[in-house]
């Protein structure tokens, strides 16, 4: 039986909203698989394609697991991958703090035409992740094409310098910063509502964990409960990190 889990957009949003992640997350990588492409997707072989990618990543690339945290299929199904507590094997130089999303298909110009179901699922997944980690879409979403093979940030797709065209020269209109800004960003700009300050101990400690300030959540829950001065100090720090101080 496959260890991967399937979600529709609504279930994924609920799953993300309720999980706790100990490592700091500050960026979201977007990729296309290139291969498998739409030609290999039959409508009911999600597990087989995901297992195939994991086998390739482990046996051929020598990685510890499948590279990505989530895979989004042409029918809008979202499948889990690598543990969220692990950094992805996605973009050299930009894996720390990242969540990696693979979109099944080849979205270079002249290849696959993205389905509405997949497009909607990509937007839904990004919105859920942006809300979860209180991230700005403009600052946190990155394309593989904006980096060199040596791990240098180019800030944009530059033919001849970028390591890949990923997520595709026709992905939401293109893989350039301009295409992202004009096509995908407007669908995400209202994803993160105005933040409210936190005062509950659980929320305070979670903010500190997510920011990488503390690692032992149970210890700091106890400290905040036992010492009012520690509670106020942690509350101040948590709200400073949220931008709500």
N, C-alpha and C positions, 0 to 999 in steps of 0.2 A: 504493500500500500504506500502511496506517495506521502511524503512528509509535508508537501506543500498544501496550502489552504487557498480555496477560491472565495472571492467576494464579488458581490455586485457593488455599485457605487454607494448605495445606502448602507450596506453592511460594513463596507470599508470605513466609511466615516465614523460609524459607531465604534468599530474596533480601534481606530486610531485615537479617538477621543478618550477612551478608557484605559489605554495601556500606559505604563510607566517605563521610561527609558532613562538609564543612568548616565549614558554618555551625552556630551554636549552635541547638539545638532544645530548647525548654522547655515547649511546650504543644501540645495536639492539639485542633483545632477539629472539631466534628461538625455537619454540615448535612444537610438533605434537599433534593433537587432541586426539589420541588414540581411543576415541569414540566421535563423529562418525568416522568410518573407511571407507574403500573403499566399504564395503558391504552396507552401508547406502546411498552411493552416486549413484543416478540414471542417472545423466547427465543433469538433468534440475531442480533439487531441491536445488539449491544454497541458495535461500531465506529461504526455510523451515529449512535447517540445521543451517543456521546462526541465525535465530529466535529461534530455539531450544536451541542453545548454550547460547544466551542472556537470555532466560527464566530460564535456569538452573543456570546461573551465578548470576542472580538477586534473584530468588525465593529460590534456594537451598543454594547457597554460601553466599547470603546476600550482594553481591557487588552492586555498584550503576549502573552498566551497564555491557555489555559484556566485558570480560577481555582484549581481544586483539584489536589492532588497525587495523590489516588486516588479512584476511584469504585467503589462497591459495588452490584452489581446484584441484582435479586430472586432470581436463581438461585444467588447466592453467589459469582459471578465477581467478581474484583477487577481493575480496569484502571488502569494508570498514567496520569498526566496531566502536570501542570507539573513541571519539573525540581525535585528536592528541594533543590537549591542555591539556588532562588529562593523568596522569601517568597510566600505565597499572596495572592490577592485575595479574602479570605474575610470577615473581620470588621474593620471600621474601628476602629483603636485597639488591635487585638490580633493583627496579622499578623506582627510581628517575632518570630522564634523559633518560629513555628508551622508545623505540618503540617496541611493541610486535607483532610478526608474528606467526600465527598458520597455520600449514600445515595439511590439512585434510588427515587423514590416521593413521594407526598404523605401525610405521616403526621400531618396535623391530624385531630382527632377526626371520624369520620364519612366519612373518605376511604379511602385504601388500608390494608389490613391486612397488616402485614409478614409475609413468609414465614419459616419456620423456617430455611431456607437462608441468607437474608440476615441474619437475626438472629445466627446462628452465625458468619457471616463477619465481621460487625461486631465481635463480641467477640474473634474470633481476630486481626483486624487491630490492634485496640487493644492487645491483650496483647503482640503482636509489637513494636509501637512503644514501648510502655512499657518492655519489657525492653531494647530496643535503646538507649534513651536514659536508662535508669535513672530513670524518672519515677514520681512518685506519682500514681495515677489521681485521687485526691481533689483534688490541687493543680493538676494539669496539664490535665485535660480541661475544655473549655469549650463551651457551646452558644451559637449565634448569638443566641438569644433573651435572653441575659443582658447584651446591650449595646444602647445606643441608636444611632440612625442617625448621630449626630454622633461616635460613638466613645467614649462614656462607659460605664464598667462599672457595671452595676446590681447585679451579684452574684446575680441571679435573674431569672426572667421576670416582667415587670410589664406587664399589659395596658394599652395606651394610652401606655406609655413605651418599651417594647422596640421595636427596629427591625423585627423579624419574629417570627413564632411558631416559626421554624426551630430545631431539626429536627422540629418538629411537636408539637402539643398531646397527641398520643397516642404519641409516640416512646418506646418502652420505658416506657409508663405515663404519659408526660407530659414537658413541657419545663421544668418547674420544678426548682429545686435539690433540693427534697424528693423529687420523682419520680426524679431521677438518683441520689440517695443511697439510696433504697429499692429501686430496680429494676436499674439498670445497674452501679452501683458494687460491689455484692456479687459480681457476676460477674467483677470485675477486681481485687479487693483482693489476691488472691494471685498476681497476674501477675508481680510483680517479686520474685524470691527475695532472700534476704539477700545483700548484696554482699560480695565478698571483696576484699582489698587487691590492688593491681596492682604488679608488679615488673619485668615485661618491658618493654623500651624501646618497642616498638611500641604496647603498650597504654597506657603512660604518656603518650606523645605524642598518641595519639588522644584521651585524656581531656582534655588541655590544648586540643586543637583544638575538641572538641565544646563545651567551656566558653567558647570564645572568647578564651582566654588567649594562644594563639599562632595564627598563620595559615599559616606556612611549615613544613609537617610534615617535609620532607626536611632542612631546615636544623637543626631541633631533634633529629631522629634522629642526625645527625652530631655535634652538640654533646654529646648524652648518651653517644654511643659513644666520643668522644675525651676527655672530661673527667669523671672519676668524681664530682667535686664538683657539676657541673651535673646529672649523672644523679640524685644523691641529692636535690638541691634540687627537680628536676622530679618525682621520685617522691613527695616529701613534699607538693608542691602537688597532684598528681593524686589522691592518696589523701585529702587534705583536702576536695577538691571532691566526691569520691565519698562522703564521710562515713565513711571507713574508716580514718582516721588514728588 
